[in-house]
């Protein structure tokens, strides 16, 4: 709500500069530091914001300019509520250092630091929640067009490291994004930590090892009535997996899985191939789930499944002492 929080509440601040530049019309090499407190940014439906005071105004009589080149932030909480874009961001900056000629119309921005994302909400959708992130990125910033282009990017989410490329453009009523993320590794268990809280419990006790590659592409607009297109692909090669309640080890797993969500929020998961060894026998399947909130599905399978392995998923009041096996031979179910 507008005015419910102070714009700026900093416990400790510092401003350093070259002492000889004080005798001229321009203070050079300035460094600004802040420690402890809050920054609360707000933009209402009409586009007016509580941080308009930072906008520069041209004045022919201006005598003094401050060339800020470095900004260090420690233990600062940032909230950003944008009503036109239906965006709500809550982040803790644990220790972040930014370098660049901030007064120039275009400049290179170098950022390095550690943050904790409490939540990122866009158009009522929770995109990120409760994540520790380390960043080391470089961006070309154009203040006139509000375009930010990644020239170098490494982001560590929890323990998974991603490379990032692309750009974003901050417009009045939306933010245009076009970027890609890539993560490759051998510890599949780290990927389960990336799931949102509401899905993570479904993978409690999950474990795995082996080669994998995870890529994500986001392209489109974040706004009050618009969402970007999201494409995520996971490839597994000669891996091993074990999922929580299903305490059997899947060996020699080779799989390709895709998640897609369009501009209207329609989403689907397609597992185009999943081959593994289960109980020393080959097992493979294909699966598509369309519209995950109320999904339709298409399932193909070949292999043998022991009925006793289903007991963790069936309540004792429904069925006990399951025995036998199911043999899938070109099985198809819609």
Secondary structure, DSSP 8 states (H G I E B T S, - for coil): -TTSS-SEEEEEEEEE--GGGGGSSEEEEEEEEEEEEEEEEEE-TTS-BTTGGGS----TT---EEEEEEEEEEEEEEEEEETTTTEEEEEEEEEEEEES-TTSSEEEEEEEEEEEEEEEEETTEEEEEEEEEEEEEEEEEETTTTEEEEEEEEEEETTEEEEEEEEEEE-SSEEEEEEEEEEEES-THHHHTTS-HHHHGGGTT-EEEEEEEEEEEEEEEEESS---EEEEEEEEEEEEEEETTEEEEEEEEEEEEEEEE-TTS-EEEEEEEEEEEETTEEEEEEEEEESGGG-EEEEEEEEEEEGGGGGGGS-TTT--S---EEEEEEEEE-
